[in-house]
């Protein structure tokens, strides 16, 4: 498709390319500018592998409930999984690099990936409900760090769940904030 566009915009004549008419040049410039803007937006919320050294802090910070069982996990437990980074502006917090593990990796590691519905509960009892289908549609990040440091409670910590793919749309009011949670204290799969 790109080559068809370029052939249309710059028809070749022998070994040289004819200078495109001004209107085609303007269209090409607009397309290139749109591509740069679009790619920079995508990069702002794109997950990448993190180089953060996993925490050694074994203080329990998250309760996992499944059926009749309950388990407490620490930052060290969570960060045994592969860590990822994303640069974004949190709608209720600071802009920077959020690091953590993919929620579906965490759920798999703790055998919660079969739960039909999860209830994520914050320290103030605010709840977010997620179905397995939602977890398959987008990457949810269980955030353990902000700009490389553990997230203090004063900055929405100790744990958050964000949806990097939705970050820009949430800021613009085009996507609801109802799947994001901060001050996460409990994951209930019961």
C-alpha positions, 0 to 999 in steps of 0.5 A: 500500500505504501509503495502504491502511494509513493508510486502515485505521489512520485511517478518514476521516469527511467532512473529519475523521479519526477518532482511531484506537483505541489498538491501531492507534495503537501499531501505527502508532507501531511501524511508524514507529519501525521505518521510522526505524531501518531507514532509518538503517541503510540510510543508514549503508551507502549510497553517495553521490557524493564531493566529494573532490578527486582525488589527484595522487600518481603513485606506483604502488600497484596492479598489474594483471595481465591475460594476459601484460601487467602495469600499475602504477597510482597513486592519481591514476590510480584517482581519475580515475574518479567518487569515492563515499563511504560511512559504515561500520564496517569489521569489521577497522578503524575506523569513518568515511567510506570513499571510492573508486571503484566496482570495476566502473567501475575494471575497465571503465576498465582493460578487465578487465570481461570477465574471468570471474574476478578474483583480488584479492591483498593485500600479505601474499598473502591472496587474494579471488576474485570472479566477474563475477556477484558484481560485478553483484549488489552494488556493491564499492567500491575504497577509496582514502581514509578520512575524506578522507585516503589510507589508510595501511598501518597502517589497512588501506591503501593500498587496500581493497575493501569491500561497503557493502551487506553492512557491517551484516550482516558486523558481525552475523556474518550475512554472510561477510567473504570478499569484503572485502580490505585492503592490496590490492596486485594485481588479477589477471584472468589 
